[in-house]
Amino acid sequence: MDYFITEQQTMIRDLARKIAQEKIKPVAAHYDETEEFAWPIMKILADSDMFGVYLPEAYGGLGGGIMDMCLVTEELSRACGGIALGYGGTGLGALPILLHGSDEQKKKYLPDIAKGKRLAAFCLTEAEAGSDAGSIKTTARKEGDKYILNGTKQWITNAGEAEIYTVIALTDKSKGVRGASAFIVEKGTKGMEFGKKEKKMGIRASATREVIFTDCEVPAANLISREGMGFIVALKTLDTSRPGVAAQAVGIAQGALDCALEYSRTRVQFGQPISSFQAVQHMLADMGTQIEAARALTYSVARMVDAGVKSVSKESAMAKLFASDTAMKVTTDAVQIMGGYGYMRDYPVEKFMRDAKITQIYEGTNQIQRNVIASHMIKETLKK
């Protein structure tokens, strides 16, 4: 379908596709097997200005928006969802600064992110605060011109690899979520450490670790917005970033469909390609239709974000929900079409299936997305 993207967006998408197919696809299995972080690919993305597509020109970016980020994320994920996450996780970590940071903070941190010189990460989740993000226990106590952070963040994408971390911590525990604040913490800050690299089902080329703060001293100037705004910063960040997760899911699904289509044309059974069998044709037709529907919803919400629509919580949740459920179904069907070969690690579809699962879980499980969607729908009816 023609989504009427701009000339610049077309160039960005085509370049991302070229990198994905020529540089990522040949090494995707290697990085999945070794679980190494794909620094050589990050360097290629940096040299190609991919990290700056969604950042303002004033801070070294190309002046695009979330739509541009989604186009890149989708193409990279079409080759490898895990490698793509090094890129996507940096966007997530940068968004709190972009959305709520001071001009001084933006000038200090965004240019390096835009050029891919430093990756970023977003630290919200804790052992007892997953879906219930309001139950975070990490604290930030102000002492003079600095804050002292204590606590542990769990399952943080890019942890240990990134140089810039946006962290949500409680500055006033008595106020609950209204006492949360957001901070920028640089790697190497005294009192900041990382846990072991987690062993995961999928997205194995992505680094996932704990981030541990023990009397970690952070300059007061690194407070994003003001005290008590942390939860608002986090929610706004997730509303803005969820189309990116949806784009990752669309890319993973498309990659799996690409494999299944090629296989169906070359796999001969009963004297003819299995693509000639109606049962297989119907599966392929459903897969293609579901992907296109997910893509259309994702792009639509990304454009809403870029247009400055005041609240996109419901629509952003819908995009993430629908696209990730689509990715899980499409990748499962791709494995089914390829049969025993699909189950083997010699072929990429079992990896697409493993990578797809996390899109239903992180940045808010799909059950939480349904809660968000229903809540907004009910509130909208009350206003009528």
N, C-alpha and C positions, 0 to 999 in steps of 0.2 A: 504494500500500500504506500501511497505518497503522503507523507506527513508534513510536506511543505516546510522543510527545514531550510534555514538560510544557507547562502553560499559558503559562509565561514563554517557553519556547523557541518555541512557536507564534507568539506575538506578535513575537518577534525575527525569525523566518523570514518572517512576513508583511510586516513593515516592510522587511526587506532586499529582498524581492521587489518591493515597491512602488517602492523607490528604483531598483532595477535596471531595471524596466520603464518607469518614468516619467522617470527622470533619466539613466540610463546608456545604455539602448538607442538613444535618438534621437541620441546623440553618439558612439557607438562607432566608426562609420566615420570620423568627423572625426579622432578621436584616433589611430586606426590610420594614417590618411593623413599626418597632420602629425607623428606620433611625439612629441607633447607629453605631459608628465606631467599627469594630470587632477586638478590641485589643486582646482578647483571641486567635483568629486565627493568628494574627500577631506574637504572642509569639510562637505559634506552628511552624510557618514558620521560625522564627528566630532560634529556637532550632534545626530545621532540616537543617540549613545552606542554605535555599532557597534564601535568600537575597544576598548571595555571589557567586551564580553560574556563573555570567557573569563578575565578577571582578577578577583582577590578583591576583595570590597567594602572590605577594609582599605586597599587601595591605589587606591581610586577606581573600581573596576570594578563589574560587575553580579553577580559571584559565580558565574558559570557555568563552563564548562570547554571542552575541545576539541570536544565535540559541538556546543556553541553556535557556536564558531568555524567549524566545518564547515558548519552550516546557512547562515550568512551568506556564506561563501566560495562555496558552491554556487549560491546565488541570484544573487550578483553576477556570477559566471562565466557564468551562463546568458545574460547580456546582453553581457559582454565579459571575456574571460580576462585581458587586459592591464591594464585598469583595476582589476580585482579583485586583481591582484598587488600594487598599492600597499598594499592592506589586508593581504593574506596575507604579504607580505614583512616587514611591521611585526611581525606575530605571530611570525614566525621569529626576528627580531632580539630580540624581547622575551623569548622562552622561556628563554634561558640565565640571564637575571636572575631570572625567575620560579622556575625550577627549582633554581638553585644560588646565587643571589645572597644576600648578607647582608640582614638586615632594613633596615639603613641604606641599602643600594643600592636595595632595592625601594621604600623610602619616597621616595628621591630621584628615581628614574626612572620607575617604573610609573604614578604618577598622571597625568603628562603624556602618556604613551602611551595610557592608558585614555581620556583626554579627547580624543585625537586632536590635541593641541597639538604633539606631536613624533612623527615617524615613526621607525622603527627599521630596522636592516639587520644581517644576519649575514655575517661575513667569514671564510670557511674556504678556498674554492677559490683555487688559484694556477696559474700557467702550466704547472708540472710536477707539480701535485697536484690532479687532478680526481677520477677514480675512486679513485686511490691517494692518499687524503687524508693518509695518514701521511707523505707526502714533502714536507710544507710546509717552506719555508725562511725564512719571516718570523721574525725573532728579537725577543726582549724581554730587554734586559740591565738588571739592577737597579743603580741608583746612588742610594744614600741612600733617600729617601722617594719615589722615582719609578722608573719603568721607561722605557727608551729603546727604541722600536720602530723596526725597519728591515725593509723588504720590500714586496712588492706583492701585493695580493689581486685576483683577476680575476673578471669576470662577476658582479659583486655587484649583486643586486636592490635597488633604491631608493638606490643609491649616488649621492651628490650632492644628493639630495632629503631623505634622512633626517637627523636630528639626533643620533641615538644609534646607535652601532655596537658590536656584540659581536664581538671579534676573537680568533682562535686564533693564538698565536705560540709559538715555542720559547724557553723560559727555560733549558733545558739541552740543547744539541744532541747531547751524548754519549749521552743516554738515548733518542734517537729519539722515538717518539710518547709515551713516558712522560715526556718532558721538555717537553711542550706545556702551555701555560697559557692561560686565557681572560681577556680584559680588556674593560672598557667604555671606549670612546673617543668623546668628543663632537666633533661637527663644529665646525670652527674652531680645534681644537687645533693649535698650531704644529708644523709638520713633517708635517701630514696634507694630502694633495692628492688630486684626482680626475682620472682619465684622461678621454678623449673618450667621449661617449655612443655606445654601440655601435649599429650598424644591424643589425636582426634580421629573421628570416623572419616571426616571429609575436610575440605579446605586445608589440606595438610601442608601446603606451601606457605600458609599464613602462620605467623608467629602469634601464639596465645599464651600469656603468662599472667601471674599475679603481679601487681605493683604494690610494694610495701613501703609505708611511710612510718619512720620511727624518729620522732622529734625532728622532722624535716623542716628546715627553715626556708620559708618562701617570702620574698620581698612583698611588702604591702602593695607595691605598685603592680603586682601580678594578679590582684583581685579583679575579676571580670565584672563589669557593671558595678554593683554595690552589694553590701552584705544583705542576705535574705533573698537575693534574686536567683540563687543557684538552681532551684527546681524549675523556675520559669525558663532559665537559660537551657536546661536539659530538655524540657518538653519542646521548646521551640526548635532546638537543634534536631531532635528526633522527627518532628513534623517535617522539617526541611530535608532531612537525609533519607527518609523512608522511600521516596521514589528511587533513590540510588540502590537500595536493597532490591526493590522491584525490578530495576534494570538488570541487576546481577542475576536475578532469577530468570528473567526473560532470556538473557544471554546463555545461561546454562541450558535452559530448555531448547533454545535454538540449536545449540551445539549438539545436543543429543539427537534432535530431529535430523540434522544434517547427516549424522552417522547412520541413523536408521534408514533414511531415504537411499543413501548410497549402497548400503548393504542389501536392501530389498530389491534393488535393480540387478545386483550381481549374484545373489544367492539363488541357486536353481534347485527346485524340488519338484518331483513329479513331472520333470521334463520342461519346466518353465520357471521364469523368475518369480519369486514370491510376491513381487509387486503387482503381478497380474491377478492375484487372488483378492476377491472382494473383502474378505475379512481383514486382510492387511491394509487394503486401500482405505477402508473405513477408519481404521486406527490412525493412519497417517493423516487423513482428512481432519479428524477430530483434533489431533495434535497441532496441526498447522493453524486451525481456526482458534484454538485456545491460546496459542502463543500470540497470534495477531491481536486478539481481544485484550490480552494482558499488556501487550506493547502499547496499544491505543490508550488504555487507561493510564499507564505509567507516563507516557508523554504528555497526556492531558493535564495530569496533576503537576508534573514538572513545570509546565507552562503556567499553571496557576500560581505556583511558588514564585516564579520569575516575574510574574505580573504584579506581585505584591498583594495578593488577596490576603485579607486580614487573618482569616482562620482557615487552615487547610487540614486540620486534625482528622476529620472524618474521611476526606478524600485521600489523604496520604495513607491512612490506615487501610482503606479499601485497596489501593494500588499494591501495597506490600502484601496484604492478605491474598488477593486474587492471583498475583504474579507468582508468589511462592508456592501456593497450592497447585497452580498450573505447572510449575517446574517439577514438583514432586510427581505429579501424575504423568507428565510427558516423559520424564526420564525413566520412570517405571515401565511405561509402555514401550520405550525404545529398547530396554533390556528384553522385554517380552518378544518383540519383533525379531531380535537377533538371537533369541533362544540361548542355547548353551554358550555360544560365542559372546553374547552380551554379558554373561555372568563371569567371563574370564577377564583377568586383568591385562591380557594382551590387547584388548580393545577398550576404547575410552568411555563407553557408555556406563559401565559400572561406576566409574569415577564421577561422571556427571550426576548419577543417582545419589552417590554419597555426598557430593558437594551441595546438591539441591536441598538436602534435609535441613541444613543450618538456616536457610533463608526463611523457614517456617518458625524459627526459634529466636534468633537474635534481633536486636532492636525492637523487642516486644514480641512475645509469642503470638501466634495467630488467634489464640483464644483471647488474649488481651486486646488484639486489634478488633475482634468482634465486640468486645465490651465497649471500646471507644466508639465504634461505628453506631452501635445501638443507642448508647447514651446521647450522642449528638442528634440522632434521628428523633428520639423521644423528646428532647429539649426543643427541637424545631417545631414539633407538632403543638407543644404547649404555647408557643409564641403566636400561633395562628388564631 
